[in-house]
Amino acid sequence: MSFFRSDLDNLPAYVAGKAGSDPNIIKLASNEMPFGTLPTVKAVLEEHLGTLNVYPDMMAVRMREEIASHQGVNIDQVATSNGSVNMIEKILGAVCEPGGEIVYAWRSFESYPIAVNLAGGTSVRVPLTQAGEHDLEAMAKAVTDKTRAIILCSPNNPTGTALTHTQLAGFLNAVDERIPVILDEAYIHFVRHDDPIRSVELLNRHGNLIILRTFSKAYSLAGLRVGYALAESSVADKLRSVGTPFGVSTLGQAAAVAALHDVEEVMRRSDFVAAERDRVSTALADLGFTIPKSEANFVWFEMTKTEPFVEIAARHLITVRAFAGDGVRVSIGSVEANDRIIATATEFAQHIGLTRRS
């Protein structure tokens, strides 16, 4: 006997990055930061440990005030969530109707098709370009009268490519304002190209834009699951109304506020990751690999057979994230971890007979 909708029988499963059983193995499978909890955050968390018998502030007022101040928006434009994935699920659940279509690039974040299915919607997957980038022209053409939302992931997980401000501005001008455009900026802190998206600026001109952010990446708070959305006031109000009651824990709210105040250290950590990413990318190019230009905290190897790379990585004591039939994503970690990425790639290049760049 089953109590569940029949369409959930084919619900894709989210595959978490695996950690190695050997303590010497470095996990580079989940895009986590190679740093521990911010010291300022640790101190604040200790202050709140004695209050966990009390429910958190359901409206997360202090946290929303700090986010609003940090982003230069009004507090009524901020909605919080138990991670940005939770916010995606809430948005799609609120906008989808039977037969409703959600347009997104593919391959992209693997939670998108799961969230679409849970909302009872239909996925419209628009292939990435050969460079691993969003094909915005094709995405605009994929919009129909059944479209209920568009999801953009920039930088894109797992290819790492990022949209430019110019590209996104043009896309928003071309899209019907009645269709919400969800901009997932989980990796925005690692973008270093010349025309980064100024999403809040675009939000002021496009009431259908919903910006998603997370504290899981640059702020090193993946274990607390804290995310938020920035949107036009009436949209944000609706997102708060459909949100999970008490969705962000007391510790999550306190940690987020403290992290927002530690701008210098967060930037230092992000700069380290971006510099190491570029070092690894240069080394991979020298080995003969052609990989997408990553603006995230990971690099992407496109390949149909992933098992050899995964096995070689294991010999070099790192775990990576394989996407069967598509490729392997490798997170940027410590200097030692990144040296192991290069060593893995060197051996793999020999395995497939890749020619070094002269």
TAGI-V16773 format. One record per pair of residues at least 24 apart in sequence whose C-alpha atoms are under 6 Angstrom apart, sorted by sequence separation. I is the first residue (numbers start at 1). J is the second residue. If there is no record, write none. Layout:
{{I,J} {I,J}}
This chain:
{{302,326} {303,327} {96,121} {207,232} {302,327} {89,115} {93,119} {301,327} {92,119} {132,159} {181,208} {185,212} {186,213} {301,328} {133,161} {180,208} {181,209} {182,210} {183,211} {184,212} {185,213} {186,214} {224,252} {300,328} {180,209} {183,212} {300,329} {149,179} {151,181} {153,183} {165,195} {299,329} {149,180} {150,181} {151,182} {152,183} {153,184} {154,185} {164,195} {165,196} {177,208} {299,330} {313,344} {149,181} {155,187} {164,196} {165,197} {298,330} {164,197} {298,331} {297,331} {298,332} {297,332} {101,146} {102,147} {100,146} {101,147} {102,148} {104,150} {100,147} {101,148} {102,149} {103,150} {104,151} {100,148} {102,150} {109,157} {108,157} {288,355} {288,356} {287,356} {288,357} {286,356} {286,357} {190,270} {190,274} {12,114} {191,295} {190,295} {190,296} {187,296} {84,214} {161,293} {161,294} {160,294} {161,295} {160,295} {160,296} {155,296} {159,300} {83,225} {82,225} {83,226} {84,227} {82,226} {83,227} {82,227} {81,227} {80,227} {81,228} {80,228} {79,228} {79,229} {78,229} {78,230} {77,230} {77,231} {77,232} {77,233} {76,233} {79,236} {78,236} {77,236} {132,292} {79,240} {131,292} {82,247} {81,247} {82,248} {81,248} {37,220} {33,220} {58,246} {63,253} {56,249} {56,250} {63,257} {41,255} {41,258} {29,319} {27,318} {28,319} {29,320} {25,317} {26,318} {27,319} {28,320} {29,321} {25,318} {34,333} {31,331} {34,334} {28,330} {29,331} {28,331} {17,321}}
